[in-house]
Amino acid sequence: MENNLKMIPGIGKNMEQHLIRAGYPDIASLRKQEPEGIYLKDCVAQGEKVDRCALYVYRLAVHYADHAGKLPPDKQNWWDWQDK
């Protein structure tokens, strides 16, 4: 598996920069992380509350990192990871 953040579905240039500023420069750095913790670090790095949709992207990204790039069939998009 490549280690480029943009390999993760839902991560484009903007979200890649959010992750890098929050201290997650590559896929390996996301392994075994708590998405809520990543979201809080992102808010601190941005100096403001970040849209909650970013949390859903981080949930997908951590799962992707922890499962060698595999996502559940019903959770292929960032919006599939929102609060129920």
Short mmCIF file of the C-alpha atoms (twelve columns), coordinates in Angstrom:
data_MODEL
# 
_entry.id   MODEL 
# 
loop_
_atom_site.group_PDB 
_atom_site.id 
_atom_site.type_symbol 
_atom_site.label_atom_id 
_atom_site.label_alt_id 
_atom_site.label_comp_id 
_atom_site.label_asym_id 
_atom_site.label_seq_id 
_atom_site.Cartn_x 
_atom_site.Cartn_y 
_atom_site.Cartn_z 
_atom_site.pdbx_PDB_model_num 
ATOM 1  C CA . MET A 1  0.000   0.000  0.000  1 
ATOM 2  C CA . GLU A 2  1.360   3.411  -0.923 1 
ATOM 3  C CA . ASN A 3  1.691   5.899  1.900  1 
ATOM 4  C CA . ASN A 4  0.320   8.982  0.095  1 
ATOM 5  C CA . LEU A 5  -2.692  10.450 1.955  1 
ATOM 6  C CA . LYS A 6  -4.458  11.204 -1.341 1 
ATOM 7  C CA . MET A 7  -4.731  7.453  -1.960 1 
ATOM 8  C CA . ILE A 8  -7.503  7.457  0.679  1 
ATOM 9  C CA . PRO A 9  -11.012 8.014  -0.747 1 
ATOM 10 C CA . GLY A 10 -12.244 11.478 0.234  1 
ATOM 11 C CA . ILE A 11 -8.765  12.931 0.767  1 
ATOM 12 C CA . GLY A 12 -7.873  15.609 -1.738 1 
ATOM 13 C CA . LYS A 13 -5.309  18.385 -1.525 1 
ATOM 14 C CA . ASN A 14 -7.292  20.373 1.084  1 
ATOM 15 C CA . MET A 15 -7.908  17.463 3.463  1 
ATOM 16 C CA . GLU A 16 -4.327  16.296 2.947  1 
ATOM 17 C CA . GLN A 17 -3.139  19.708 4.195  1 
ATOM 18 C CA . HIS A 18 -5.489  19.503 7.201  1 
ATOM 19 C CA . LEU A 19 -3.999  16.132 8.154  1 
ATOM 20 C CA . ILE A 20 -0.411  17.253 7.656  1 
ATOM 21 C CA . ARG A 21 -0.927  20.384 9.796  1 
ATOM 22 C CA . ALA A 22 -2.540  18.218 12.497 1 
ATOM 23 C CA . GLY A 23 0.552   15.974 12.553 1 
ATOM 24 C CA . TYR A 24 -0.445  13.132 10.209 1 
ATOM 25 C CA . PRO A 25 1.818   13.360 7.141  1 
ATOM 26 C CA . ASP A 26 1.129   9.918  5.698  1 
ATOM 27 C CA . ILE A 27 -1.126  6.860  5.881  1 
ATOM 28 C CA . ALA A 28 1.173   5.095  8.348  1 
ATOM 29 C CA . SER A 29 0.754   7.963  10.835 1 
ATOM 30 C CA . LEU A 30 -3.026  7.345  10.898 1 
ATOM 31 C CA . ARG A 31 -2.782  3.713  12.023 1 
ATOM 32 C CA . LYS A 32 -4.359  2.978  15.400 1 
ATOM 33 C CA . GLN A 33 -5.397  6.619  15.890 1 
ATOM 34 C CA . GLU A 34 -8.709  7.868  17.253 1 
ATOM 35 C CA . PRO A 35 -10.573 9.858  14.568 1 
ATOM 36 C CA . GLU A 36 -12.024 12.194 17.213 1 
ATOM 37 C CA . GLY A 37 -8.492  12.972 18.419 1 
ATOM 38 C CA . ILE A 38 -7.398  13.741 14.866 1 
ATOM 39 C CA . TYR A 39 -10.409 16.036 14.483 1 
ATOM 40 C CA . LEU A 40 -9.557  17.910 17.705 1 
ATOM 41 C CA . LYS A 41 -5.925  18.321 16.628 1 
ATOM 42 C CA . ASP A 42 -7.166  19.616 13.276 1 
ATOM 43 C CA . CYS A 43 -9.350  22.218 15.021 1 
ATOM 44 C CA . VAL A 44 -6.353  23.365 17.081 1 
ATOM 45 C CA . ALA A 45 -4.099  23.473 14.002 1 
ATOM 46 C CA . GLN A 46 -6.689  25.532 12.094 1 
ATOM 47 C CA . GLY A 47 -7.307  27.837 15.055 1 
ATOM 48 C CA . GLU A 48 -11.061 27.299 14.771 1 
ATOM 49 C CA . LYS A 49 -13.725 24.628 14.820 1 
ATOM 50 C CA . VAL A 50 -13.501 22.581 11.637 1 
ATOM 51 C CA . ASP A 51 -16.639 21.367 9.855  1 
ATOM 52 C CA . ARG A 52 -17.751 18.087 11.406 1 
ATOM 53 C CA . CYS A 53 -17.610 16.436 7.972  1 
ATOM 54 C CA . ALA A 54 -13.836 16.312 8.479  1 
ATOM 55 C CA . LEU A 55 -14.410 13.876 11.370 1 
ATOM 56 C CA . TYR A 56 -16.235 11.537 8.993  1 
ATOM 57 C CA . VAL A 57 -13.301 11.691 6.590  1 
ATOM 58 C CA . TYR A 58 -10.933 10.875 9.474  1 
ATOM 59 C CA . ARG A 59 -13.048 7.876  10.479 1 
ATOM 60 C CA . LEU A 60 -12.772 6.536  6.938  1 
ATOM 61 C CA . ALA A 61 -9.039  7.355  6.778  1 
ATOM 62 C CA . VAL A 62 -8.186  5.557  10.028 1 
ATOM 63 C CA . HIS A 63 -10.139 2.480  8.967  1 
ATOM 64 C CA . TYR A 64 -8.364  2.572  5.603  1 
ATOM 65 C CA . ALA A 65 -4.965  2.825  7.322  1 
ATOM 66 C CA . ASP A 66 -5.751  0.064  9.830  1 
ATOM 67 C CA . HIS A 67 -7.112  -2.361 7.205  1 
ATOM 68 C CA . ALA A 68 -4.537  -2.124 4.399  1 
ATOM 69 C CA . GLY A 69 -6.744  0.086  2.240  1 
ATOM 70 C CA . LYS A 70 -9.881  -2.011 2.521  1 
ATOM 71 C CA . LEU A 71 -13.222 -0.393 3.338  1 
ATOM 72 C CA . PRO A 72 -16.524 -2.109 4.168  1 
ATOM 73 C CA . PRO A 73 -18.815 -2.403 1.110  1 
ATOM 74 C CA . ASP A 74 -21.381 -0.074 2.712  1 
ATOM 75 C CA . LYS A 75 -18.779 2.546  3.771  1 
ATOM 76 C CA . GLN A 76 -16.950 3.528  0.598  1 
ATOM 77 C CA . ASN A 77 -17.573 7.296  0.932  1 
ATOM 78 C CA . TRP A 78 -16.784 9.756  3.728  1 
ATOM 79 C CA . TRP A 79 -20.485 10.522 4.262  1 
ATOM 80 C CA . ASP A 80 -21.087 6.856  5.091  1 
ATOM 81 C CA . TRP A 81 -19.070 7.423  8.304  1 
ATOM 82 C CA . GLN A 82 -21.268 10.152 9.799  1 
ATOM 83 C CA . ASP A 83 -22.967 9.933  13.180 1 
ATOM 84 C CA . LYS A 84 -26.058 7.733  13.231 1 
# 
